Amino acid sequence: MNAPLPSHVLPPMERRPVPPAMHEALKARFGDRCSSALAVREQHGRDESPFDVPPPELVVYCESTEDVAFVVKLADAHAVPVIPFGVGSSLEGHLLAVQGGVSLDLSRMQKIVSLQPDDLTVTVQPGVTRTQLNNEIRHSGLFFPIDPGADASLGGMAATRASGTNAVRYGTMRENVLGLTVVTPQGEVIRTGTRARKSSAGYDLTRLMVGSEGTLGVMTEITLRLYPLPEAVLAAVCTFPSVDAAVRTTIQVIQLGVPIARCELLDANTVRAVNQRDKLGLTEAPMLLMEFHGSDAAVAEQSATVQTIADELGGQGFEWATTPEARTRLWTARHHAYLSALQMKPGCRAVTTDTCVPISRLADCINESVAEVEASGLPYFLVGHVGDGNFHMGYLIDPNLPAERELAEQLNHRLVQRALAVGGTCTGEHGVGLHKMGFLVEETGAGAVSMMRALKQALDPKNIMNPGKIFS
């Protein structure tokens, strides 16, 4: 199998400087919104991945599609890389300026462009976060369900084809993005898709852009599906004697067709970490966090079925939450899992993976992966959107100890091999970025990667759009 990135260094990549003429044109157009200050560049030159890369040469804060088009046209003229930036929560090195260039900060593009409640759609700028969107549309009785845990920007979520805790019922960004406004690598503004729920008109450019990780264009408006707020919402937490018991409960729930909205796994290490950080007082054992949406009667029926299954597999300590405040307390454990886990080993970095496998093979894949990391002695945490077969292993390493980084990469390598062997994927939602490039050929085949390269070359012949990501 193709190896992942070398353990300690990135592949050699020649940086492409911003010429003085381009710098001057950007300063003339954007003024203080164009910065070369080291602190600003460093902020835009690091994400949550374990890689250290020199920062971009410039940062430009855009506020409109026209701003983005202006920057990209200049970049095209001078063959300078452009890297879209949202809130910096990427885990796979997506926003790192491996070839230098300009970081295109879209965080100020925070407008709700239009809300169409009768059509259950909304159009937003890419800097809008999922929390902001739901706060601003709450009055309409609608909500946007995709919740990757972090309060990520919707542009970043679309670029990585994110999913998260609600994906088992509502799908991923792939199913929930209807249309886009995109600035192409030549600075042209195009629109893909419509507000209609389906179309057979030509190539599906929306699906091409969703998940392209900023390598084919810059999304400046996104039209999304919305959903009615459910009549009743019930959240529950249940602990298990083992990770295996929790996962097998999940498998039975899904195979029985229970329309559960959320089904999240936390291992004992993760529960211990969130207890220490947030003083939650949860039982420090493998845990499922679940949520049910629907009518009062449907929610009651679903929850009773799940509790029966859990009881048979040793589940205990069911705690139910029906009020928003009580549900928030329970879901704090999941939303804070990553940052809480980092505090288990002060000064550490996390090497993460996010494989997704067919639900029938989930227990075997997790059990074998847990056994390997336990035997290694490396600190770790495990969380998962297990309702759709997706789980995350985080290996906590000292960035100053190459041996720990090497060990984490070996464990990650074997975990991904295991997932691919049972018909899974190397990344369920984080995207390829830098870290998963070595796995892409193994998963999709050389012919498919060649087709991806051909698309990239055709649309971005100067290779200026987030170069060095997905494939070298």
Solvent accessible surface area in square Angstrom, and as a share of the most:
residue,aa,sasa,rsa
1,M,81,0.36
2,N,64,0.33
3,A,70,0.54
4,P,18,0.11
5,L,13,0.07
6,P,69,0.44
7,S,15,0.10
8,H,105,0.47
9,V,104,0.60
10,L,39,0.19
11,P,37,0.23
12,P,138,0.87
13,M,45,0.20
14,E,150,0.67
15,R,88,0.32
16,R,53,0.19
17,P,102,0.64
18,V,10,0.06
19,P,39,0.24
20,P,102,0.64
21,A,59,0.46
22,M,0,0.00
23,H,56,0.25
24,E,116,0.52
25,A,32,0.25
26,L,0,0.00
27,K,86,0.36
28,A,92,0.71
29,R,97,0.35
30,F,10,0.04
31,G,31,0.30
32,D,142,0.73
33,R,53,0.19
34,C,1,0.01
35,S,18,0.12
36,S,59,0.38
37,A,53,0.41
38,L,101,0.50
39,A,77,0.60
40,V,36,0.21
41,R,51,0.18
42,E,93,0.42
43,Q,117,0.52
44,H,1,0.00
45,G,7,0.06
46,R,127,0.46
47,D,8,0.04
48,E,65,0.29
49,S,0,0.00
50,P,13,0.08
51,F,11,0.04
52,D,109,0.57
53,V,19,0.11
54,P,77,0.48
55,P,29,0.18
56,P,0,0.00
57,E,65,0.29
58,L,1,0.01
59,V,0,0.00
60,V,0,0.00
61,Y,32,0.12
62,C,0,0.00
63,E,75,0.33
64,S,32,0.21
65,T,19,0.11
66,E,114,0.51
67,D,8,0.04
68,V,0,0.00
69,A,11,0.09
70,F,63,0.26
71,V,0,0.00
72,V,0,0.00
73,K,117,0.50
74,L,32,0.16
75,A,0,0.00
76,D,29,0.15
77,A,74,0.58
78,H,67,0.30
79,A,39,0.30
80,V,1,0.00
81,P,0,0.00
82,V,0,0.00
83,I,4,0.02
84,P,30,0.19
85,F,15,0.06
86,G,18,0.17
87,V,70,0.40
88,G,16,0.15
89,S,42,0.27
90,S,22,0.14
91,L,37,0.18
92,E,0,0.00
93,G,0,0.00
94,H,15,0.07
95,L,13,0.07
96,L,0,0.00
97,A,1,0.01
98,V,9,0.05
99,Q,27,0.12
100,G,3,0.03
101,G,0,0.00
102,V,0,0.00
103,S,3,0.02
104,L,0,0.00
105,D,5,0.02
106,L,11,0.05
107,S,32,0.21
108,R,120,0.44
109,M,0,0.00
110,Q,87,0.39
111,K,132,0.56
112,I,44,0.22
113,V,67,0.39
114,S,43,0.28
115,L,49,0.25
116,Q,33,0.15
117,P,59,0.37
118,D,143,0.74
119,D,73,0.38
120,L,56,0.28
121,T,0,0.00
122,V,0,0.00
123,T,14,0.08
124,V,0,0.00
125,Q,14,0.06
126,P,2,0.01
127,G,2,0.02
128,V,0,0.00
129,T,19,0.11
130,R,31,0.11
131,T,56,0.33
132,Q,39,0.17
133,L,0,0.00
134,N,31,0.16
135,N,86,0.44
136,E,83,0.37
137,I,1,0.01
138,R,137,0.50
139,H,150,0.67
140,S,33,0.21
141,G,33,0.31
142,L,12,0.06
143,F,25,0.11
144,F,3,0.01
145,P,2,0.01
146,I,2,0.01
147,D,5,0.03
148,P,33,0.21
149,G,10,0.09
150,A,52,0.40
151,D,67,0.35
152,A,12,0.09
153,S,4,0.02
154,L,0,0.00
155,G,10,0.10
156,G,32,0.31
157,M,2,0.01
158,A,0,0.00
159,A,19,0.15
160,T,28,0.16
161,R,103,0.38
162,A,8,0.06
163,S,5,0.03
164,G,0,0.00
165,T,2,0.01
166,N,4,0.02
167,A,10,0.08
168,V,43,0.25
169,R,99,0.36
170,Y,27,0.10
171,G,17,0.17
172,T,32,0.18
173,M,0,0.00
174,R,125,0.46
175,E,67,0.30
176,N,0,0.00
177,V,1,0.01
178,L,18,0.09
179,G,4,0.04
180,L,7,0.03
181,T,6,0.03
182,V,0,0.00
183,V,0,0.00
184,T,16,0.09
185,P,3,0.02
186,Q,82,0.37
187,G,2,0.02
188,E,105,0.47
189,V,54,0.31
190,I,44,0.22
191,R,170,0.62
192,T,7,0.04
193,G,49,0.47
194,T,78,0.45
195,R,107,0.39
196,A,58,0.45
197,R,102,0.37
198,K,180,0.76
199,S,80,0.51
200,S,120,0.78
201,A,88,0.69
202,G,71,0.68
203,Y,197,0.75
204,D,80,0.41
205,L,73,0.37
206,T,4,0.02
207,R,81,0.30
208,L,53,0.27
209,M,9,0.04
210,V,0,0.00
211,G,13,0.12
212,S,8,0.05
213,E,11,0.05
214,G,7,0.07
215,T,9,0.05
216,L,13,0.07
217,G,5,0.04
218,V,2,0.01
219,M,15,0.07
220,T,0,0.00
221,E,43,0.19
222,I,0,0.00
223,T,15,0.09
224,L,0,0.00
225,R,51,0.19
226,L,1,0.01
227,Y,52,0.20
228,P,81,0.51
229,L,78,0.39
230,P,34,0.21
231,E,130,0.58
232,A,16,0.12
233,V,30,0.17
234,L,22,0.11
235,A,1,0.01
236,A,1,0.00
237,V,5,0.03
238,C,0,0.00
239,T,11,0.06
240,F,3,0.01
241,P,95,0.60
242,S,44,0.29
243,V,23,0.13
244,D,43,0.22
245,A,11,0.08
246,A,0,0.00
247,V,1,0.00
248,R,94,0.34
249,T,0,0.00
250,T,0,0.00
251,I,17,0.09
252,Q,71,0.31
253,V,1,0.01
254,I,44,0.22
255,Q,115,0.51
256,L,116,0.58
257,G,56,0.54
258,V,19,0.11
259,P,69,0.43
260,I,2,0.01
261,A,0,0.00
262,R,29,0.11
263,C,2,0.01
264,E,0,0.00
265,L,0,0.00
266,L,0,0.00
267,D,6,0.03
268,A,25,0.19
269,N,29,0.15
270,T,0,0.00
271,V,0,0.00
272,R,89,0.32
273,A,3,0.02
274,V,0,0.00
275,N,17,0.09
276,Q,112,0.50
277,R,82,0.30
278,D,39,0.20
279,K,164,0.69
280,L,22,0.11
281,G,71,0.69
282,L,15,0.07
283,T,87,0.51
284,E,81,0.36
285,A,22,0.17
286,P,17,0.11
287,M,2,0.01
288,L,0,0.00
289,L,1,0.00
290,M,1,0.01
291,E,10,0.04
292,F,1,0.00
293,H,8,0.04
294,G,19,0.18
295,S,46,0.29
296,D,95,0.49
297,A,78,0.61
298,A,34,0.26
299,V,8,0.05
300,A,59,0.46
301,E,123,0.55
302,Q,17,0.08
303,S,9,0.06
304,A,60,0.47
305,T,48,0.28
306,V,0,0.00
307,Q,59,0.26
308,T,76,0.44
309,I,10,0.05
310,A,0,0.00
311,D,80,0.41
312,E,131,0.59
313,L,49,0.24
314,G,33,0.32
315,G,9,0.08
316,Q,114,0.51
317,G,60,0.58
318,F,36,0.15
319,E,71,0.32
320,W,95,0.33
321,A,5,0.04
322,T,89,0.52
323,T,68,0.40
324,P,82,0.52
325,E,130,0.58
326,A,38,0.29
327,R,46,0.17
328,T,88,0.51
329,R,95,0.35
330,L,2,0.01
331,W,11,0.04
332,T,25,0.15
333,A,0,0.00
334,R,19,0.07
335,H,60,0.27
336,H,61,0.27
337,A,1,0.01
338,Y,47,0.18
339,L,89,0.44
340,S,1,0.01
341,A,0,0.00
342,L,36,0.18
343,Q,110,0.49
344,M,62,0.28
345,K,43,0.18
346,P,121,0.76
347,G,70,0.67
348,C,15,0.09
349,R,26,0.10
350,A,4,0.03
351,V,0,0.00
352,T,7,0.04
353,T,0,0.00
354,D,0,0.00
355,T,0,0.00
356,C,32,0.19
357,V,6,0.04
358,P,57,0.36
359,I,39,0.20
360,S,69,0.44
361,R,100,0.36
362,L,0,0.00
363,A,2,0.01
364,D,58,0.30
365,C,2,0.01
366,I,0,0.00
367,N,49,0.25
368,E,88,0.39
369,S,3,0.02
370,V,27,0.16
371,A,62,0.48
372,E,46,0.21
373,V,1,0.01
374,E,104,0.47
375,A,93,0.72
376,S,36,0.24
377,G,63,0.61
378,L,10,0.05
379,P,53,0.34
380,Y,17,0.06
381,F,6,0.02
382,L,1,0.00
383,V,7,0.04
384,G,0,0.00
385,H,5,0.02
386,V,0,0.00
387,G,3,0.03
388,D,51,0.27
389,G,0,0.00
390,N,4,0.02
391,F,0,0.00
392,H,16,0.07
393,M,1,0.00
394,G,0,0.00
395,Y,2,0.01
396,L,0,0.00
397,I,4,0.02
398,D,42,0.22
399,P,65,0.41
400,N,124,0.64
401,L,86,0.43
402,P,77,0.49
403,A,79,0.61
404,E,37,0.17
405,R,21,0.07
406,E,64,0.29
407,L,52,0.26
408,A,0,0.00
409,E,7,0.03
410,Q,78,0.34
411,L,2,0.01
412,N,0,0.00
413,H,38,0.17
414,R,96,0.35
415,L,1,0.01
416,V,0,0.00
417,Q,68,0.30
418,R,39,0.14
419,A,0,0.00
420,L,30,0.15
421,A,88,0.68
422,V,29,0.17
423,G,60,0.58
424,G,16,0.15
425,T,31,0.18
426,C,1,0.00
427,T,24,0.14
428,G,28,0.27
429,E,13,0.06
430,H,26,0.11
431,G,9,0.08
432,V,13,0.07
433,G,0,0.00
434,L,0,0.00
435,H,1,0.01
436,K,0,0.00
437,M,21,0.09
438,G,16,0.16
439,F,0,0.00
440,L,14,0.07
441,V,55,0.32
442,E,86,0.39
443,E,63,0.28
444,T,54,0.31
445,G,28,0.27
446,A,69,0.53
447,G,56,0.54
448,A,38,0.29
449,V,6,0.03
450,S,64,0.42
451,M,135,0.60
452,M,64,0.28
453,R,104,0.38
454,A,60,0.47
455,L,71,0.35
456,K,22,0.09
457,Q,110,0.49
458,A,78,0.60
459,L,65,0.32
460,D,2,0.01
461,P,74,0.46
462,K,92,0.39
463,N,55,0.28
464,I,0,0.00
465,M,0,0.00
466,N,4,0.02
467,P,4,0.03
468,G,9,0.09
469,K,5,0.02
470,I,20,0.10
471,F,29,0.12
472,S,96,0.62
